[in-house]
Amino acid sequence: LIFSFFLMPFKSFLLFFSHFFFFFLFGRSTLSFVLSEAHLCPSYTFVLTAKMSRSLVASLFLCLCIGSAVGELGFDLSYFQGDVSQSSFSCLLSNGYGFGIIEATAGTGGFNPYVGSDISNAHAAGIPNVDVYIFPDTNQDASSSMTTIINQLKSAGALSKNMIWMDIEGTEYWSSSCSANQQWLATAINTIKGMYNGCGLASGCVGIYASASQWNPIMCGTTQFSGYQLWYAHYDGNPSFSDFSSFGGWTKPNIKQYQGTTNICSTSIDKDYY
């Protein structure tokens, strides 16, 4: 048997093999049930080629998932982790973390000089999907600061078919005026959208990182950004969306940050799930 599995959850792995056994007992009609139950390629197109017989030795089965698997674990890295090695990313991948998000700026701390090499090292280690996130300095003009950051990201080779997430947290980093904050964020996002759309998503390449506890005091719960993808934080240690409660007009999330600072693979990560 030849299998090509892309970060299939362990539960699905066991479920697949239990049904695959029944395929050999009961024949081809079981195949569609095996695929759907195992969730090998959920919400994505899959290509199946098979040369099958009831002889196990003569059987060849190949399933190639196109795109990223739903229910995947990932990580995000802060500016302060510095230049993370390829071996660390390889270690993260071997521990089941299949996507990453790297901090591009740290507010007044400026641009992360290692974001380009971190993304390159992650790709070289076999992690294909690596986004960036921006912790903005809202004391600066939104348009000019985003223009500078996007140009820096392009120069670093950090933008290529990936997303840019705007990190909205910390009331101390924002104005006391919700309307001013809303205008600042809208200008920042529009500037980014005008300079980069390389991710290939119809919804655009900008997403929002926030939680209800931060979004409500900073943005007064506005729903005007609910058309953008949401990456929310809830440190319950549970890699699922079962805990999600609507806020800001978002009725479903795209990514969850489910655990904070975790030391692993000679670096420190937050744990994520989608």
C-alpha positions, 0 to 999 in steps of 0.5 A: 500500500502506498499512502500520501497523508498530509497531517491527518489527525490521529483519530482519523488515521485510526478510523481510516484503517478500520474502514480500509480493512472492511474495504478488503472484506466487502469490496469497492462499495465501501470506498466512499464511506471510508474517505468521508468517515476518515476526513482525509481531505475535508472541505478540499478537492481530492484526487484518487487513483486506485488499482485495487484487488482483494489481494493486499499485496497487489493493492495500490492506493494513493490519495493526494490532498490538494490544499491544507487539511482542516483541523490542522495544528499550527504555531505562531512565533513572536518578534522576540524569537529571533532567527529560528533555525530550519531544524527547529521548524523541522522539529515543529513539523515532526511534532504535528504543527503544519502551519505557522504565523510569524510576527512582522512588527512589534509595535514601537519595536519596529520591523522583525529583521528575521521574518524573511529568514524564518519563513524561508527556513519554515518552507525549507523544513516542509511547512508550506503555509506561513503567514505574517502578523502585524502588531501595529504602532498606532501612534504612527499614521496608518497609511504611511506605516503600513506602506513601509511595513509592506515594502519591508515584507516584500523586500524580505521575501516574506510575502508570497501566497500568504496572509497578513493578520492585524493584531488587535489587542492591548487597550494601552496601545490604542486610542481611547476613541473607538471611532478613531481606532476604527478609522485607523484600522480601516485605513491600514487594511485598505493600504495593505489591500492596495499593495498586496493581494498575492494570497489568491483568496477572493476575500482578500489577504488581510485577517484580524487577530482579536478576542472579544475581551480586546475587540469590544473595548478597543473597537466598541464591538463594531461589525464593520470588519466581520467580512475579514477572516478571524484568528481569535485567542482563547487559551483553553488548551482545546484545539477546536472551535467548540468554544467560540462565541460570536463577537464583532459580527463574526459568527465563525472563526478561521484560526484559534490560538488555543495555548500561549507560550510553549517552549518546544524545539529550541524556540517558544511558540503559541499554539494554533488550530484551524 
